[in-house]
Amino acid sequence: MRYAKDHGQHTRRRIVESASRGLRQAGADGLSVANLMKLANLTHGSFYAYFKSRDALVVEGLALAMDRTIVHWLSLTQGLPAGKGFDALVESYLSPRHRDDPGRGCALPALAADIGRSGPEARRTLERGLGKMIDIIARLTSGRPSSDVRQTAAGAIATMVGSVVLARAVDDKRLSDLLLEAGRQALGNSVACDCERAHSADN
């Protein structure tokens, strides 16, 4: 059977996209090569025609997931004033919809613990994406001393990720919803306090 010249590229992309969703759904340690290929409706034996190792596919699946979160954040906050953009991002991230759909959500709550036990390339990939996410939130935080902006942004992401991890870990829906709401309130209070401190310092 003859294939188009770009057939291999399409197949490879399909594998990465399927793996990216599967990894976020089941964790980086939870899927074998056979499982990852099954997600793309392909056989285990064809895997090494596209990737040199399972770790290489994990890295590409992670990179795709991080990139899509970054694009989503930029789209979500485009054209909004800094404070409103931050609020929109938090509301979207700490929502039942995001909690209930890990396969299409942010890679950090789904994969960070597994990646911490992975090889250096996977950790570097996560670090690069995390740095870009911190930059986005830093641009959305106004009314703070410039030396504190990046620390504040990192703290916001830590709160967001931790809230989603805990909300997904419990069976009690009311408790899960409470954890999301607690994260939203903590971030809202933090923003308000930082702005008040910055205003006081200016005066």
TARA-V253829 format. One record per pair of residues at least 12 apart in sequence whose C-alpha atoms are under 10 Angstrom apart, sorted by the first residue. I is the first residue (numbers start at 1). J is the second residue. If there is no record, write none. Layout:
# TARA-V253829
i=(I:I)
j=(J:J)
This chain:
# TARA-V253829
i=(8:8:9:11:11:11:12:12:12:12:12:12:13:13:13:13:14:14:14:14:14:15:15:15:15:15:15:15:15:15:15:15:15:15:16:16:16:16:16:16:16:16:16:16:16:16:16:17:17:17:17:17:17:17:18:18:18:18:18:18:18:18:19:19:19:19:19:19:19:19:19:19:19:19:19:19:19:19:20:20:20:20:20:20:20:20:20:20:20:20:20:20:21:21:21:21:21:21:21:21:21:21:21:21:22:22:22:22:22:22:22:22:23:23:23:23:23:23:23:23:23:23:24:24:24:24:24:24:24:24:24:24:24:24:24:24:24:25:25:25:25:25:25:25:25:26:26:26:26:27:27:27:27:27:27:27:27:27:27:28:28:28:28:28:28:28:28:28:28:28:28:28:29:29:29:29:29:29:29:30:31:31:32:32:33:33:33:33:33:33:33:34:34:34:36:36:36:55:55:55:55:56:56:56:57:58:58:58:58:59:59:59:59:59:59:59:59:59:59:60:60:61:61:62:62:62:62:62:62:62:62:62:62:62:63:63:63:63:63:63:63:64:64:64:65:65:65:65:65:65:65:65:66:66:66:66:66:66:66:66:66:66:66:66:67:67:67:67:67:67:68:68:68:68:69:69:69:69:69:69:69:70:70:70:70:70:70:71:72:72:73:73:73:73:73:73:73:73:73:73:74:74:74:74:76:76:76:77:77:77:77:80:81:81:82:82:82:82:82:82:82:83:83:83:83:83:83:84:84:85:85:85:85:85:86:86:86:86:86:86:86:86:86:86:86:87:87:87:87:87:89:89:90:90:90:90:90:90:90:90:90:91:91:91:91:91:93:93:93:93:93:93:93:93:93:94:94:94:94:94:94:94:94:94:94:94:94:94:95:95:95:95:95:96:96:96:96:96:96:96:98:98:99:99:99:99:99:99:99:99:99:100:100:100:101:102:102:106:106:107:107:107:107:108:108:108:108:108:108:108:108:108:108:109:109:109:109:109:109:109:109:109:110:110:110:110:111:112:112:130:130:131:131:133:133:133:134:134:134:134:134:134:134:134:134:135:135:135:135:136:136:137:137:137:137:137:137:137:138:138:138:138:138:138:139:140:141:141:141:141:142:142:142:142:143:143:143:143:143:143:143:143:143:144:144:144:144:144:144:144:144:144:145:145:145:145:145:145:145:148:149:152:152:152:152:155:155:156:156:156:156:156:156:156:157:159:159:159:159:159:160:160:160:160:160:161:162:162:162:163:163:163:163:163:163:163:163:163:164:164:164:164:164:165:165:166:166:167:167:167:167:168)
j=(49:50:50:40:42:50:40:47:49:50:51:57:40:50:60:61:37:39:40:41:42:36:37:38:39:40:41:42:47:50:51:57:60:61:36:37:39:40:57:58:59:60:61:62:63:64:65:39:40:60:61:62:64:65:36:37:38:39:40:41:61:103:31:33:35:36:37:38:39:40:57:58:60:61:62:64:65:103:36:57:58:59:60:61:62:63:64:65:66:103:104:107:36:39:61:62:64:65:101:102:103:104:105:107:35:36:39:40:61:102:103:104:36:58:61:62:65:102:103:107:110:111:61:62:65:101:102:103:104:105:106:107:108:109:110:111:112:101:102:103:104:105:107:110:111:102:103:110:111:102:103:107:109:110:111:112:113:114:115:55:58:59:61:62:110:111:112:113:114:115:117:118:58:111:113:114:115:117:118:114:54:58:44:54:45:47:48:53:54:55:57:46:47:54:54:57:58:118:119:121:122:119:121:122:122:115:118:121:122:115:118:119:120:121:122:123:124:125:126:122:125:107:122:106:107:108:111:112:115:122:123:125:126:129:107:122:124:125:126:128:129:107:125:129:103:104:105:106:107:108:126:129:105:106:107:108:125:126:127:128:129:130:132:133:106:107:128:129:132:133:104:105:106:107:104:105:106:107:108:129:133:106:129:130:132:133:136:133:89:106:85:86:88:89:90:92:93:133:136:137:89:133:136:137:88:89:92:89:136:137:140:140:140:142:137:138:139:140:141:142:143:139:140:141:142:143:191:140:141:136:137:139:140:141:136:137:138:139:140:141:142:156:187:188:191:140:184:187:188:191:137:140:137:156:157:160:183:184:185:187:188:160:180:181:183:184:105:106:157:160:161:163:164:180:184:159:160:161:163:164:167:177:179:180:181:182:183:184:164:177:180:181:184:164:167:168:173:176:177:180:164:168:163:164:165:166:167:168:176:177:180:164:167:168:168:164:168:161:164:126:129:130:161:126:129:130:157:158:160:161:162:164:165:158:160:161:162:163:164:165:166:168:161:164:165:168:126:126:161:154:157:150:154:153:154:157:149:150:151:152:153:154:155:156:157:149:150:153:154:150:153:149:150:152:153:154:156:157:150:151:152:153:154:156:153:153:153:191:194:195:191:194:195:198:191:192:194:195:196:197:198:199:202:191:193:194:195:196:197:198:199:201:194:195:197:198:199:201:202:194:194:187:190:191:194:187:190:183:184:186:187:188:190:191:187:182:183:184:186:187:180:183:184:186:187:183:179:180:183:176:177:178:179:180:181:182:183:184:176:177:179:180:183:179:180:179:180:179:180:181:183:180)
